[in-house]
């Protein structure tokens, strides 16, 4: 399932750091999968970062296969 990624400037610290799912905010301590690259900037500073999502079948609505 393809879900639009939020602006990198609006991400929480856990999501920006790759510790939490970009879609639901749940911890990725049990594993995650790449969701893409969130882009954004504040002034002249680019904040682009690779973000991650829950593994399929783990209950995240964005990665559900049903």
C-alpha positions in Angstrom: 0.0 0.0 0.0 1.4 3.4 -0.9 0.8 6.2 1.6 2.1 9.7 1.2 4.9 10.6 3.5 4.7 13.7 5.8 7.1 16.6 5.5 10.4 15.8 7.2 10.1 19.0 9.3 7.0 17.7 11.0 8.3 14.3 12.0 8.6 13.4 15.7 12.1 12.7 17.0 11.5 8.9 17.2 10.2 8.8 13.6 13.0 11.0 12.3 15.6 8.8 14.0 14.1 5.6 12.6 12.9 4.3 16.0 9.2 4.5 15.2 6.8 3.9 12.3 6.2 7.0 10.1 2.5 6.1 9.7 1.4 5.0 13.2 4.2 6.1 15.5 4.6 2.6 17.1 8.1 1.4 18.1 10.1 -0.5 15.5 12.0 -2.4 18.1 10.6 -5.7 16.6 11.5 -4.7 13.1 10.5 -2.4 10.3 10.7 -1.9 6.6 11.7 1.1 4.5 8.8 3.4 3.8 10.7 5.9 1.6 12.4 9.2 2.0 10.6 12.1 3.7 11.7 15.5 2.4 11.6 18.9 3.8 13.6 21.9 5.0 13.7 24.7 7.5 15.2 27.8 6.0 18.3 26.7 4.0 18.7 23.4 6.0 17.5 20.2 4.2 16.0 17.7 6.5 15.6 14.8 4.1 15.6 11.4 5.9 14.9 7.8 5.2 11.8 6.7 7.2 10.5 3.3 8.2 7.2 1.6 8.7 5.8 -1.4 10.6 6.3 -4.9 9.1 3.3 -6.1 7.1 0.8 -7.9 9.3 1.8 -6.2 12.5 -1.3 -4.1 12.9 -0.3 -0.8 11.2 -3.1 0.4 9.0 -0.7 1.7 6.4 1.0 -1.7 5.9 -2.1 -3.9 6.3 -2.6 -6.5 3.5 -6.3 -7.0 4.2 
